């Protein structure tokens, strides 16, 4: 035992020391990350409070500082909110630029990047070549994708600008039948599909009948 200790004691001791140092470093990193996330969340909440109070400039300034300091989802959220404020203030170019930054940020969560892409394209739609709109949004304009309705509508409009009614019509019809899409969007898509000769009325009639049946009063309660 003494011989083994003399032979292996130092390497084992070094290994244990390194393990403890590594564990301490991980615990510090984990604590620091949670503390930063809590601070970012608090700052984001304060910015939202200013936004709800109508103090747009103050909210934008706070969000700009948060976007610069945070490299997690809070930073991407802050930039999205800043883009929304800019759009509300009529600063379309500034809003599109901020949306583009989030869309191109590989560290931002994918749902944020997808949303930013759609919003950027929506703002720049009139000045963008139709094929560029299709290239940017076609990966999202797929049935089952959470952004199918919003992305599909823009892609369909781009197809119309290209004269590709044979592609636009079925796409609008698919959006009209997508129960996950907002009803206002489905209604617009149904109208566009009808104008392009695609029958999406059957789905509308079925939806109306189901709504009417749901709204019918039940039998009167016994007296």
MODELLER restraints for C-alpha pairs under 7 A, 6 or more apart:
rsr = mdl.restraints
at = mdl.atoms
rsr.add(forms.Gaussian(group=physical.xy_distance, feature=features.Distance(at['CA:40:A'], at['CA:66:A']), mean=6.99, stdev=0.5))
rsr.add(forms.Gaussian(group=physical.xy_distance, feature=features.Distance(at['CA:40:A'], at['CA:70:A']), mean=6.95, stdev=0.5))
rsr.add(forms.Gaussian(group=physical.xy_distance, feature=features.Distance(at['CA:40:A'], at['CA:74:A']), mean=6.38, stdev=0.5))
rsr.add(forms.Gaussian(group=physical.xy_distance, feature=features.Distance(at['CA:41:A'], at['CA:74:A']), mean=6.96, stdev=0.5))
rsr.add(forms.Gaussian(group=physical.xy_distance, feature=features.Distance(at['CA:44:A'], at['CA:63:A']), mean=6.99, stdev=0.5))
rsr.add(forms.Gaussian(group=physical.xy_distance, feature=features.Distance(at['CA:47:A'], at['CA:59:A']), mean=4.81, stdev=0.5))
rsr.add(forms.Gaussian(group=physical.xy_distance, feature=features.Distance(at['CA:47:A'], at['CA:62:A']), mean=5.89, stdev=0.5))
rsr.add(forms.Gaussian(group=physical.xy_distance, feature=features.Distance(at['CA:47:A'], at['CA:63:A']), mean=6.36, stdev=0.5))
rsr.add(forms.Gaussian(group=physical.xy_distance, feature=features.Distance(at['CA:48:A'], at['CA:59:A']), mean=6.88, stdev=0.5))
rsr.add(forms.Gaussian(group=physical.xy_distance, feature=features.Distance(at['CA:50:A'], at['CA:56:A']), mean=6.96, stdev=0.5))
rsr.add(forms.Gaussian(group=physical.xy_distance, feature=features.Distance(at['CA:50:A'], at['CA:58:A']), mean=6.72, stdev=0.5))
rsr.add(forms.Gaussian(group=physical.xy_distance, feature=features.Distance(at['CA:50:A'], at['CA:59:A']), mean=5.33, stdev=0.5))
rsr.add(forms.Gaussian(group=physical.xy_distance, feature=features.Distance(at['CA:51:A'], at['CA:59:A']), mean=5.42, stdev=0.5))
rsr.add(forms.Gaussian(group=physical.xy_distance, feature=features.Distance(at['CA:56:A'], at['CA:85:A']), mean=6.86, stdev=0.5))
rsr.add(forms.Gaussian(group=physical.xy_distance, feature=features.Distance(at['CA:60:A'], at['CA:82:A']), mean=5.73, stdev=0.5))
rsr.add(forms.Gaussian(group=physical.xy_distance, feature=features.Distance(at['CA:63:A'], at['CA:78:A']), mean=5.13, stdev=0.5))
rsr.add(forms.Gaussian(group=physical.xy_distance, feature=features.Distance(at['CA:63:A'], at['CA:82:A']), mean=6.59, stdev=0.5))
rsr.add(forms.Gaussian(group=physical.xy_distance, feature=features.Distance(at['CA:66:A'], at['CA:75:A']), mean=6.16, stdev=0.5))
rsr.add(forms.Gaussian(group=physical.xy_distance, feature=features.Distance(at['CA:66:A'], at['CA:78:A']), mean=6.58, stdev=0.5))
rsr.add(forms.Gaussian(group=physical.xy_distance, feature=features.Distance(at['CA:67:A'], at['CA:75:A']), mean=4.17, stdev=0.5))
rsr.add(forms.Gaussian(group=physical.xy_distance, feature=features.Distance(at['CA:67:A'], at['CA:76:A']), mean=6.79, stdev=0.5))
rsr.add(forms.Gaussian(group=physical.xy_distance, feature=features.Distance(at['CA:67:A'], at['CA:78:A']), mean=5.46, stdev=0.5))
rsr.add(forms.Gaussian(group=physical.xy_distance, feature=features.Distance(at['CA:67:A'], at['CA:79:A']), mean=6.05, stdev=0.5))
rsr.add(forms.Gaussian(group=physical.xy_distance, feature=features.Distance(at['CA:73:A'], at['CA:108:A']), mean=6.24, stdev=0.5))
rsr.add(forms.Gaussian(group=physical.xy_distance, feature=features.Distance(at['CA:73:A'], at['CA:109:A']), mean=6.59, stdev=0.5))
rsr.add(forms.Gaussian(group=physical.xy_distance, feature=features.Distance(at['CA:76:A'], at['CA:102:A']), mean=6.28, stdev=0.5))
rsr.add(forms.Gaussian(group=physical.xy_distance, feature=features.Distance(at['CA:76:A'], at['CA:108:A']), mean=5.93, stdev=0.5))
rsr.add(forms.Gaussian(group=physical.xy_distance, feature=features.Distance(at['CA:79:A'], at['CA:98:A']), mean=6.35, stdev=0.5))
rsr.add(forms.Gaussian(group=physical.xy_distance, feature=features.Distance(at['CA:80:A'], at['CA:99:A']), mean=6.45, stdev=0.5))
rsr.add(forms.Gaussian(group=physical.xy_distance, feature=features.Distance(at['CA:83:A'], at['CA:95:A']), mean=4.28, stdev=0.5))
rsr.add(forms.Gaussian(group=physical.xy_distance, feature=features.Distance(at['CA:83:A'], at['CA:98:A']), mean=5.42, stdev=0.5))
rsr.add(forms.Gaussian(group=physical.xy_distance, feature=features.Distance(at['CA:83:A'], at['CA:99:A']), mean=6.18, stdev=0.5))
rsr.add(forms.Gaussian(group=physical.xy_distance, feature=features.Distance(at['CA:84:A'], at['CA:95:A']), mean=6.67, stdev=0.5))
rsr.add(forms.Gaussian(group=physical.xy_distance, feature=features.Distance(at['CA:86:A'], at['CA:92:A']), mean=6.80, stdev=0.5))
rsr.add(forms.Gaussian(group=physical.xy_distance, feature=features.Distance(at['CA:86:A'], at['CA:94:A']), mean=6.32, stdev=0.5))
rsr.add(forms.Gaussian(group=physical.xy_distance, feature=features.Distance(at['CA:86:A'], at['CA:95:A']), mean=5.15, stdev=0.5))
rsr.add(forms.Gaussian(group=physical.xy_distance, feature=features.Distance(at['CA:87:A'], at['CA:95:A']), mean=5.38, stdev=0.5))
rsr.add(forms.Gaussian(group=physical.xy_distance, feature=features.Distance(at['CA:92:A'], at['CA:123:A']), mean=6.79, stdev=0.5))
rsr.add(forms.Gaussian(group=physical.xy_distance, feature=features.Distance(at['CA:96:A'], at['CA:120:A']), mean=4.87, stdev=0.5))
rsr.add(forms.Gaussian(group=physical.xy_distance, feature=features.Distance(at['CA:96:A'], at['CA:123:A']), mean=6.35, stdev=0.5))
rsr.add(forms.Gaussian(group=physical.xy_distance, feature=features.Distance(at['CA:99:A'], at['CA:116:A']), mean=4.78, stdev=0.5))
rsr.add(forms.Gaussian(group=physical.xy_distance, feature=features.Distance(at['CA:99:A'], at['CA:117:A']), mean=6.71, stdev=0.5))
rsr.add(forms.Gaussian(group=physical.xy_distance, feature=features.Distance(at['CA:99:A'], at['CA:119:A']), mean=6.73, stdev=0.5))
rsr.add(forms.Gaussian(group=physical.xy_distance, feature=features.Distance(at['CA:99:A'], at['CA:120:A']), mean=5.40, stdev=0.5))
rsr.add(forms.Gaussian(group=physical.xy_distance, feature=features.Distance(at['CA:100:A'], at['CA:116:A']), mean=6.62, stdev=0.5))
rsr.add(forms.Gaussian(group=physical.xy_distance, feature=features.Distance(at['CA:100:A'], at['CA:117:A']), mean=6.63, stdev=0.5))
rsr.add(forms.Gaussian(group=physical.xy_distance, feature=features.Distance(at['CA:100:A'], at['CA:120:A']), mean=6.10, stdev=0.5))
rsr.add(forms.Gaussian(group=physical.xy_distance, feature=features.Distance(at['CA:102:A'], at['CA:108:A']), mean=6.83, stdev=0.5))
rsr.add(forms.Gaussian(group=physical.xy_distance, feature=features.Distance(at['CA:102:A'], at['CA:113:A']), mean=5.73, stdev=0.5))
rsr.add(forms.Gaussian(group=physical.xy_distance, feature=features.Distance(at['CA:102:A'], at['CA:116:A']), mean=6.09, stdev=0.5))
rsr.add(forms.Gaussian(group=physical.xy_distance, feature=features.Distance(at['CA:103:A'], at['CA:113:A']), mean=4.21, stdev=0.5))
rsr.add(forms.Gaussian(group=physical.xy_distance, feature=features.Distance(at['CA:103:A'], at['CA:114:A']), mean=6.63, stdev=0.5))
rsr.add(forms.Gaussian(group=physical.xy_distance, feature=features.Distance(at['CA:103:A'], at['CA:116:A']), mean=5.23, stdev=0.5))
rsr.add(forms.Gaussian(group=physical.xy_distance, feature=features.Distance(at['CA:103:A'], at['CA:117:A']), mean=5.28, stdev=0.5))
rsr.add(forms.Gaussian(group=physical.xy_distance, feature=features.Distance(at['CA:118:A'], at['CA:151:A']), mean=6.30, stdev=0.5))
rsr.add(forms.Gaussian(group=physical.xy_distance, feature=features.Distance(at['CA:121:A'], at['CA:133:A']), mean=6.76, stdev=0.5))
rsr.add(forms.Gaussian(group=physical.xy_distance, feature=features.Distance(at['CA:130:A'], at['CA:158:A']), mean=4.78, stdev=0.5))
rsr.add(forms.Gaussian(group=physical.xy_distance, feature=features.Distance(at['CA:130:A'], at['CA:161:A']), mean=6.55, stdev=0.5))
rsr.add(forms.Gaussian(group=physical.xy_distance, feature=features.Distance(at['CA:130:A'], at['CA:162:A']), mean=6.63, stdev=0.5))
rsr.add(forms.Gaussian(group=physical.xy_distance, feature=features.Distance(at['CA:133:A'], at['CA:155:A']), mean=6.49, stdev=0.5))
rsr.add(forms.Gaussian(group=physical.xy_distance, feature=features.Distance(at['CA:133:A'], at['CA:158:A']), mean=6.54, stdev=0.5))
rsr.add(forms.Gaussian(group=physical.xy_distance, feature=features.Distance(at['CA:134:A'], at['CA:155:A']), mean=5.34, stdev=0.5))
rsr.add(forms.Gaussian(group=physical.xy_distance, feature=features.Distance(at['CA:134:A'], at['CA:158:A']), mean=6.66, stdev=0.5))
rsr.add(forms.Gaussian(group=physical.xy_distance, feature=features.Distance(at['CA:137:A'], at['CA:151:A']), mean=5.76, stdev=0.5))
rsr.add(forms.Gaussian(group=physical.xy_distance, feature=features.Distance(at['CA:137:A'], at['CA:155:A']), mean=6.62, stdev=0.5))
rsr.add(forms.Gaussian(group=physical.xy_distance, feature=features.Distance(at['CA:138:A'], at['CA:155:A']), mean=6.71, stdev=0.5))
rsr.add(forms.Gaussian(group=physical.xy_distance, feature=features.Distance(at['CA:140:A'], at['CA:147:A']), mean=6.02, stdev=0.5))
rsr.add(forms.Gaussian(group=physical.xy_distance, feature=features.Distance(at['CA:140:A'], at['CA:148:A']), mean=5.83, stdev=0.5))
rsr.add(forms.Gaussian(group=physical.xy_distance, feature=features.Distance(at['CA:140:A'], at['CA:151:A']), mean=6.00, stdev=0.5))
rsr.add(forms.Gaussian(group=physical.xy_distance, feature=features.Distance(at['CA:141:A'], at['CA:147:A']), mean=6.91, stdev=0.5))
rsr.add(forms.Gaussian(group=physical.xy_distance, feature=features.Distance(at['CA:141:A'], at['CA:148:A']), mean=4.53, stdev=0.5))
rsr.add(forms.Gaussian(group=physical.xy_distance, feature=features.Distance(at['CA:141:A'], at['CA:151:A']), mean=5.07, stdev=0.5))
rsr.add(forms.Gaussian(group=physical.xy_distance, feature=features.Distance(at['CA:141:A'], at['CA:152:A']), mean=4.44, stdev=0.5))
rsr.add(forms.Gaussian(group=physical.xy_distance, feature=features.Distance(at['CA:142:A'], at['CA:148:A']), mean=5.47, stdev=0.5))
rsr.add(forms.Gaussian(group=physical.xy_distance, feature=features.Distance(at['CA:149:A'], at['CA:175:A']), mean=5.66, stdev=0.5))
rsr.add(forms.Gaussian(group=physical.xy_distance, feature=features.Distance(at['CA:149:A'], at['CA:181:A']), mean=5.63, stdev=0.5))
rsr.add(forms.Gaussian(group=physical.xy_distance, feature=features.Distance(at['CA:152:A'], at['CA:171:A']), mean=6.86, stdev=0.5))
rsr.add(forms.Gaussian(group=physical.xy_distance, feature=features.Distance(at['CA:153:A'], at['CA:172:A']), mean=6.86, stdev=0.5))
rsr.add(forms.Gaussian(group=physical.xy_distance, feature=features.Distance(at['CA:156:A'], at['CA:168:A']), mean=4.62, stdev=0.5))
rsr.add(forms.Gaussian(group=physical.xy_distance, feature=features.Distance(at['CA:156:A'], at['CA:171:A']), mean=6.39, stdev=0.5))
rsr.add(forms.Gaussian(group=physical.xy_distance, feature=features.Distance(at['CA:156:A'], at['CA:172:A']), mean=6.63, stdev=0.5))
rsr.add(forms.Gaussian(group=physical.xy_distance, feature=features.Distance(at['CA:159:A'], at['CA:165:A']), mean=6.60, stdev=0.5))
rsr.add(forms.Gaussian(group=physical.xy_distance, feature=features.Distance(at['CA:159:A'], at['CA:167:A']), mean=6.68, stdev=0.5))
rsr.add(forms.Gaussian(group=physical.xy_distance, feature=features.Distance(at['CA:159:A'], at['CA:168:A']), mean=5.55, stdev=0.5))
rsr.add(forms.Gaussian(group=physical.xy_distance, feature=features.Distance(at['CA:160:A'], at['CA:168:A']), mean=6.33, stdev=0.5))
rsr.add(forms.Gaussian(group=physical.xy_distance, feature=features.Distance(at['CA:165:A'], at['CA:196:A']), mean=6.83, stdev=0.5))
rsr.add(forms.Gaussian(group=physical.xy_distance, feature=features.Distance(at['CA:169:A'], at['CA:193:A']), mean=4.96, stdev=0.5))
rsr.add(forms.Gaussian(group=physical.xy_distance, feature=features.Distance(at['CA:169:A'], at['CA:196:A']), mean=5.53, stdev=0.5))
rsr.add(forms.Gaussian(group=physical.xy_distance, feature=features.Distance(at['CA:169:A'], at['CA:198:A']), mean=5.98, stdev=0.5))
rsr.add(forms.Gaussian(group=physical.xy_distance, feature=features.Distance(at['CA:170:A'], at['CA:198:A']), mean=6.76, stdev=0.5))
rsr.add(forms.Gaussian(group=physical.xy_distance, feature=features.Distance(at['CA:172:A'], at['CA:189:A']), mean=4.78, stdev=0.5))
rsr.add(forms.Gaussian(group=physical.xy_distance, feature=features.Distance(at['CA:172:A'], at['CA:190:A']), mean=6.58, stdev=0.5))
rsr.add(forms.Gaussian(group=physical.xy_distance, feature=features.Distance(at['CA:172:A'], at['CA:192:A']), mean=6.47, stdev=0.5))
rsr.add(forms.Gaussian(group=physical.xy_distance, feature=features.Distance(at['CA:172:A'], at['CA:193:A']), mean=5.28, stdev=0.5))
rsr.add(forms.Gaussian(group=physical.xy_distance, feature=features.Distance(at['CA:173:A'], at['CA:189:A']), mean=6.45, stdev=0.5))
rsr.add(forms.Gaussian(group=physical.xy_distance, feature=features.Distance(at['CA:173:A'], at['CA:190:A']), mean=6.08, stdev=0.5))
rsr.add(forms.Gaussian(group=physical.xy_distance, feature=features.Distance(at['CA:173:A'], at['CA:193:A']), mean=5.32, stdev=0.5))
rsr.add(forms.Gaussian(group=physical.xy_distance, feature=features.Distance(at['CA:173:A'], at['CA:198:A']), mean=6.74, stdev=0.5))
rsr.add(forms.Gaussian(group=physical.xy_distance, feature=features.Distance(at['CA:173:A'], at['CA:200:A']), mean=5.65, stdev=0.5))
rsr.add(forms.Gaussian(group=physical.xy_distance, feature=features.Distance(at['CA:175:A'], at['CA:186:A']), mean=6.02, stdev=0.5))
rsr.add(forms.Gaussian(group=physical.xy_distance, feature=features.Distance(at['CA:175:A'], at['CA:189:A']), mean=6.13, stdev=0.5))
rsr.add(forms.Gaussian(group=physical.xy_distance, feature=features.Distance(at['CA:176:A'], at['CA:186:A']), mean=4.21, stdev=0.5))
rsr.add(forms.Gaussian(group=physical.xy_distance, feature=features.Distance(at['CA:176:A'], at['CA:187:A']), mean=6.56, stdev=0.5))
rsr.add(forms.Gaussian(group=physical.xy_distance, feature=features.Distance(at['CA:176:A'], at['CA:189:A']), mean=5.23, stdev=0.5))
rsr.add(forms.Gaussian(group=physical.xy_distance, feature=features.Distance(at['CA:176:A'], at['CA:190:A']), mean=5.05, stdev=0.5))
rsr.add(forms.Gaussian(group=physical.xy_distance, feature=features.Distance(at['CA:176:A'], at['CA:200:A']), mean=6.85, stdev=0.5))
rsr.add(forms.Gaussian(group=physical.xy_distance, feature=features.Distance(at['CA:177:A'], at['CA:203:A']), mean=6.48, stdev=0.5))
rsr.add(forms.Gaussian(group=physical.xy_distance, feature=features.Distance(at['CA:190:A'], at['CA:200:A']), mean=5.73, stdev=0.5))
rsr.add(forms.Gaussian(group=physical.xy_distance, feature=features.Distance(at['CA:193:A'], at['CA:199:A']), mean=6.83, stdev=0.5))
rsr.add(forms.Gaussian(group=physical.xy_distance, feature=features.Distance(at['CA:193:A'], at['CA:200:A']), mean=6.59, stdev=0.5))
rsr.add(forms.Gaussian(group=physical.xy_distance, feature=features.Distance(at['CA:194:A'], at['CA:200:A']), mean=6.60, stdev=0.5))
